Amino acid sequence: MLNPKKVKELSDANETACKEWFEKLGYEVKKLDRDNKNRRPDFLVSKSPRPQMLCEAKTVASAGYVPATGAHISTLDPAPSKFHLKLTRIDDKLSEAVIQRDTLVEDDSSFADLPLLVALFFDPWAELPRHHLGLRAESDERFREISGILESKADTFVLVKNKAAIRPVPEDFERLCLCDA
């Protein structure tokens, strides 16, 4: 079982990978979420001098949490076939990202027109059909705030656009991405 410290380390490493990927594409990345008291999307992504997008990195490293032991059940455990990634965990992460965006916009309305991307990271053994990501965002009214989902693949990301999004992914960004139809 993964302990909370390990999950935090994994999550921090994934945030760093996401930030570095945007920078590699020529974007400026500013950290927005500085503490756990005032939850915000992780990053403001800009092309000088204009803000372009908000991005939240979410790690789905477990199939559940066992409060009695304080540990996460992971598909990385020695007997991973016992555990299946719960698709509701993805919905929970997407919902958290929308709440973080809403909180930021309540405090500063200048962010209201920026599209929201959610970068999802799964442990390597998680078997998740990629099309599920797009279908979830498009079929649930709660997720219309999410413009696209970035799925981590090795040293890059695949963009899954939300066709039902309120705000589309910027075209210049989309052209730089591997896209999943």
C-alpha positions in Angstrom: 0.0 0.0 0.0 1.2 3.5 -0.7 1.5 5.8 2.3 0.4 9.4 2.1 3.9 10.7 2.0 4.7 8.6 -1.1 1.5 9.8 -2.8 2.5 13.5 -2.1 5.9 12.9 -3.5 4.4 11.4 -6.6 1.9 14.2 -7.0 4.7 16.9 -6.6 6.8 15.1 -9.2 3.8 15.0 -11.6 3.2 18.8 -11.1 6.8 19.4 -11.9 6.6 17.3 -15.1 3.5 19.2 -16.2 5.2 22.6 -15.6 8.4 21.6 -17.5 6.3 20.3 -20.4 4.5 23.7 -20.8 7.9 25.5 -20.6 9.3 23.1 -23.2 6.5 24.3 -25.5 7.5 27.9 -24.9 4.9 28.9 -22.3 5.5 30.8 -19.1 4.2 29.0 -16.1 3.2 30.7 -12.8 2.4 28.7 -9.7 -1.1 29.7 -8.4 -1.7 27.0 -5.8 0.7 27.8 -3.0 -1.0 26.3 0.1 -3.8 23.9 1.0 -5.9 26.6 2.7 -6.9 28.5 -0.4 -7.2 25.9 -3.2 -6.4 27.1 -6.7 -5.6 25.5 -10.0 -1.8 24.7 -10.0 -0.7 27.0 -12.8 -1.4 30.0 -14.9 0.0 29.3 -18.4 0.9 32.4 -20.5 2.4 33.4 -23.8 4.0 36.8 -23.2 2.4 38.9 -22.1 -1.1 37.3 -22.2 -2.5 34.6 -19.9 -3.8 31.7 -22.0 -5.0 28.9 -19.7 -5.3 27.6 -16.2 -4.0 24.1 -15.5 -4.5 21.7 -12.7 -2.4 18.5 -12.4 -4.2 15.6 -10.7 -2.6 12.3 -9.8 -4.8 9.1 -9.6 -2.3 6.8 -7.9 -4.7 4.6 -6.0 -7.8 2.6 -6.2 -8.9 3.8 -2.8 -7.9 4.9 0.7 -8.0 2.8 3.8 -8.6 5.2 6.7 -7.8 2.5 9.4 -4.2 2.2 8.0 -3.9 5.6 6.5 -2.7 4.0 3.2 -3.7 4.1 -0.4 -4.4 0.9 -2.2 -2.4 1.1 -5.4 -2.3 -0.7 -8.6 1.5 -0.7 -8.0 1.1 -3.0 -5.0 2.7 -6.4 -5.2 -0.6 -8.0 -6.2 -2.1 -5.4 -8.5 -4.6 -7.7 -10.1 -6.6 -7.5 -7.0 -7.3 -3.8 -7.4 -9.0 -1.9 -10.2 -8.9 1.8 -10.7 -12.2 3.2 -9.8 -13.5 5.4 -12.6 -15.3 7.5 -9.9 -11.8 8.5 -8.7 -11.4 10.3 -12.1 -14.7 12.1 -11.6 -13.6 13.1 -8.1 -10.4 14.6 -9.5 -12.2 16.4 -12.3 -14.7 17.8 -9.8 -11.9 19.0 -7.5 -10.3 20.9 -10.5 -13.6 22.6 -11.3 -14.0 23.7 -7.6 -10.5 25.0 -7.6 -11.2 27.1 -10.7 -14.4 28.4 -9.3 -12.7 29.4 -6.0 -10.0 31.3 -8.0 -12.6 33.1 -10.2 -14.6 34.1 -7.1 -11.6 35.8 -5.6 -10.3 37.3 -8.9 -12.7 37.5 -11.9 -9.9 38.3 -14.3 -9.4 34.6 -14.6 -13.0 33.9 -15.6 -12.5 33.7 -19.4 -9.4 31.4 -19.3 -9.9 27.8 -20.3 -9.1 25.1 -17.8 -6.9 22.1 -18.6 -6.6 19.2 -16.3 -3.5 17.1 -16.5 -4.2 13.6 -15.3 -1.5 11.2 -14.2 -2.1 7.5 -13.5 0.2 5.0 -12.1 1.7 2.9 -14.9 -0.4 -0.2 -14.2 -3.7 1.6 -14.3 -5.7 0.3 -17.3 -7.9 3.1 -18.4 -9.4 3.4 -21.9 -8.4 6.9 -23.1 -11.8 7.5 -24.7 -13.3 7.4 -21.2 -11.6 10.7 -20.3 -13.2 12.6 -23.2 -16.6 10.9 -22.6 -16.7 11.9 -18.9 -15.9 15.5 -19.6 -18.4 15.7 -22.4 -21.3 13.8 -20.8 -21.4 15.4 -17.4 -22.7 19.0 -17.1 -20.3 19.5 -14.1 -17.3 19.2 -16.4 -18.2 21.8 -19.0 -15.7 24.1 -17.2 -12.9 21.8 -18.3 -11.7 22.7 -21.8 -9.4 19.7 -22.2 -7.7 16.9 -20.4 -4.0 16.2 -20.7 -3.1 12.6 -20.3 0.5 12.0 -19.4 2.3 9.7 -21.9 6.1 9.2 -21.3 7.7 12.6 -21.7 4.7 14.3 -23.4 0.9 14.7 -23.0 -2.0 13.8 -25.2 -4.8 16.4 -25.3 -8.3 15.2 -25.1 -10.5 18.2 -26.0 -13.9 18.5 -24.3 -16.3 19.2 -27.2 -18.9 20.4 -24.7 -16.6 22.9 -23.0 -17.7 26.4 -22.3 -14.3 27.8 -23.3 -12.3 26.0 -26.0 -8.6 25.1 -25.8 -6.5 27.9 -27.5 -5.9 26.9 -31.1 -2.1 27.7 -30.9 -1.8 25.4 -28.0 -3.8 22.7 -29.6 -1.5 22.7 -32.7 1.4 22.0 -30.4 -0.2 18.9 -28.8 -0.7 15.3 -29.7 -4.5 15.1 -29.9 -6.9 12.3 -29.3 -9.9 12.5 -31.5 
